[in-house]
Amino acid sequence: MRLEWLEPDRRLRVHAPAKINLILEVLGERRDGYHEIDSLFLAVSLCDTLEIERVDGGSVELDVVPAFAGGPGGLEAPPVEGNLVLAAVEALRRRADAAGRSPAGGLRLRLEKRIPLGAGLGGGSSDAAATLVALDGLWGLGLPLDELEGAAAELGSDVAFFLHGGLARCRGRGEIVEPVRVGGGGADAAIEGFHAVLVSPAVAVPTPSVYKKLRELRGVGRGLTTQTPFTTMPPESLLERLREGHLLANRLQEVAFLLFPDLRRLKEFLEAEPFLAVQLTGSGSTLFGLCRSASHAERIAGSLRTRLPAWEPSRTLGRVLVHAVRGIPGWSAGRPRR
């Protein structure tokens, strides 16, 4: 996540990154209806852009613009009504009011969407986290991180990760975030060497449907008790193996393939490319292929942009977006202030 002041105290821009799940294990169902996960999230360089401006009056206006205008299905911009950006505005306003620091005036927000919808990339969650961080600075609140994490937990399971970004282990229903640090290089050193190509078909995979199917396959109330790599390997060794294309895991991948068989066909198509490994992120529909370097990723991405439109299943998967990305650090210098 990156924030830029456009006009001091009045208008700013924040870049909200996508994420991929290098590891995603689903341990079991919780009493609150969510699922307990143990996952390794990596923020990547594909970003939505949110601009926020303070305006006179008390209204809050949101304009959502698709970066890929005219695209089918999952490439459309999300509706304004029910958008997590607006929910984040209200969540932070409630906390400001409770602290006796009610912000005056209204807001004008413009969200440019580059992260596809229903793609397992966390775009909506990232937009919500970007809104929390940006308004904390714009309103001069200076709320402690645990206050922002509380607001994030209200908004969605993945939102808290994007308050940190970078590379992090996420547990609980996703709200317990532990940034990964290695050696003396800290959090930034942990993300070095991660390059990938994102392949996003215009198919929005509904996450509740995937978890429902997982419950059916496991049986009600059953879960996993096996150890994850986090508990059996030191971080340095785990990350080294992941960068080489080993140890990637996603418990939801086979379930999503049962519901959307063409996603399996897309994975098989991508596995013919010189990737280190290919995997679904989240509940889908995006697949990512790990690469050795930025140039390696750019070469494969260029080839796929040419070849995928002529691939026969593209008729059912719709327009497929291809992005070469890299891992990006989180708030290594702390949250920006005015």
C-alpha positions, -999 to 999 in steps of 0.1 A, spaced: 0 0 0 14 34 -9 -1 68 0 5 102 -17 -7 136 -6 -21 155 -36 -32 186 -15 -20 189 21 -48 181 46 -74 179 18 -68 153 -9 -48 121 -12 -43 90 -33 -36 55 -20 -26 25 -40 -43 -7 -27 -25 -39 -37 -38 -74 -46 -26 -105 -27 -19 -141 -35 -20 -170 -11 12 -190 -13 -2 -214 13 -39 -217 23 -49 -243 47 -85 -246 60 -84 -262 95 -121 -264 103 -154 -246 108 -158 -221 137 -188 -216 159 -194 -183 143 -198 -199 109 -165 -188 95 -136 -212 89 -103 -213 107 -74 -208 83 -36 -208 83 -23 -189 53 7 -171 39 -4 -139 21 19 -120 -2 10 -84 -14 17 -80 -51 22 -50 -74 -12 -51 -91 -31 -22 -74 -64 -4 -73 -62 34 -69 -83 53 -45 -85 91 -43 -102 108 -14 -109 145 -11 -125 165 18 -154 186 6 -179 210 22 -212 196 35 -217 162 50 -222 139 20 -200 110 10 -198 103 -27 -181 73 -43 -174 69 -80 -161 35 -91 -143 34 -125 -132 1 -141 -96 3 -155 -106 -22 -181 -138 -6 -193 -161 -26 -215 -148 -59 -202 -172 -88 -196 -183 -104 -163 -157 -102 -136 -140 -72 -153 -169 -49 -145 -166 -23 -117 -184 -33 -85 -216 -15 -77 -213 16 -54 -241 3 -32 -227 -20 -6 -191 -12 -16 -166 -19 12 -150 15 7 -182 31 20 -185 6 48 -149 15 58 -157 52 59 -186 45 83 -165 21 104 -138 47 109 -162 75 115 -178 55 144 -144 51 160 -136 88 156 -169 97 171 -163 73 201 -130 90 206 -146 124 206 -129 134 174 -158 135 149 -145 146 115 -162 176 99 -173 179 63 -180 154 36 -159 132 13 -156 126 -25 -140 93 -33 -129 79 -67 -119 42 -70 -102 30 -101 -104 -8 -102 -76 -29 -117 -80 -59 -95 -107 -82 -109 -137 -91 -89 -143 -126 -74 -108 -135 -83 -92 -145 -50 -70 -114 -50 -86 -96 -21 -93 -64 -41 -124 -54 -21 -106 -60 12 -76 -41 1 -98 -11 -9 -113 -12 25 -80 -12 43 -67 16 20 -98 36 30 -91 31 68 -54 41 65 -61 71 42 -89 85 63 -69 80 95 -43 104 79 -68 127 62 -88 133 93 -56 135 115 -69 108 139 -37 90 146 -56 59 158 -34 30 171 -31 0 149 -53 -22 171 -82 3 165 -77 1 128 -75 -37 131 -108 -37 150 -125 -18 122 -109 -41 97 -123 -72 114 -158 -58 112 -154 -53 74 -141 -87 63 -117 -115 70 -88 -104 48 -90 -67 55 -65 -67 84 -38 -82 63 -38 -52 40 -31 -29 70 3 -46 72 9 -58 36 41 -74 26 43 -111 35 23 -123 65 10 -154 81 -28 -150 86 -48 -172 111 -82 -173 127 -106 -163 100 -78 -141 85 -78 -113 111 -48 -126 131 -18 -112 111 18 -120 118 42 -102 94 70 -126 83 106 -114 90 138 -132 82 173 -126 94 185 -90 99 167 -78 67 132 -76 83 99 -78 65 112 -63 32 139 -90 29 112 -117 32 95 -107 -1 126 -104 -22 127 -128 -51 89 -133 -54 78 -128 -90 47 -142 -106 22 -139 -135 -15 -135 -125 -40 -151 -149 -75 -139 -142 -104 -152 -163 -137 -133 -163 -153 -158 -139 -163 -146 -104 -160 -175 -80 -183 -170 -50 -163 -178 -19 -193 -190 2 -200 -216 -25 -165 -230 -23 -166 -233 15 -200 -249 13 -187 -275 -11 -156 -281 12 -180 -287 41 -199 -313 20 -168 -331 11 -154 -332 46 -186 -338 65 -202 -313 88 -180 -302 117 -149 -320 105 -116 -303 99 -79 -309 96 -55 -315 125 -24 -319 105 5 -295 110 12 -268 85 47 -259 72 47 -228 95 50 -251 125 76 -275 110 101 -252 92 119 -220 101 108 -190 80 141 -187 61 139 -224 49 102 -221 41 106 -190 20 136 -204 1 115 -235 -8 85 -214 -19 107 -191 -41 118 -223 -59 82 -233 -65 80 -259 -38 55 -262 -9 28 -242 -25 -6 -254 -12 -42 -243 -14 -69 -264 3 -96 -247 -17 -81 -253 -52 -95 -288 -59 -129 -277 -45 -130 -247 -68 -120 -270 -97 -150 -292 -90 -174 -262 -92 -156 -246 -122 -139 -274 -143 -126 -249 -168 -103 -235 -141 -86 -269 -139 -82 -268 -177 -67 -234 -174 -42 -246 -148 -32 -275 -170 -27 -250 -199 -4 -228 -177 16 -258 -165 29 -262 -200 46 -228 -196 81 -226 -179 67 -216 -145 83 -228 -113 48 -238 -101 12 -228 -108 -16 -225 -82 -50 -210 -76 -51 -181 -51 -78 -179 -25 -110 -195 -37 -102 -184 -72 -107 -176 -100 -71 -162 -105 -42 -186 -110 -6 -175 -105 26 -189 -119 58 -183 -99 88 -171 -119 126 -169 -114 128 -131 -121 110 -101 -133 122 -106 -169 111 -143 -167 76 -131 -157 74 -105 -184 83 -130 -211 57 -155 -201 30 -128 -196 37 -115 -231 33 -149 -246 1 -156 -227 -15 -124 -238 -10 -135 -274 -20 -171 -270 -48 -172 -244 -75 -154 -265 -72 -182 -292 -74 -210 -265 -107 -229 -270 -120 -227 -234 -117 -189 -235 -152 -189 -248 -165 -200 -214 -139 -183 -193 -143 -150 -211 -116 -124 -214 -85 -134 -195 -63 -107 -179 -26 -114 -175 -3 -94 -152 33 -98 -144 38 -89 -108 63 -89 -79 60 -91 -42 58 -56 -26 67 -45 10 42 -34 36 42 -3 57 79 -7 65 83 29 77 50 30 96 17 45 85 20 78 67 9 110 85 2 145 74 
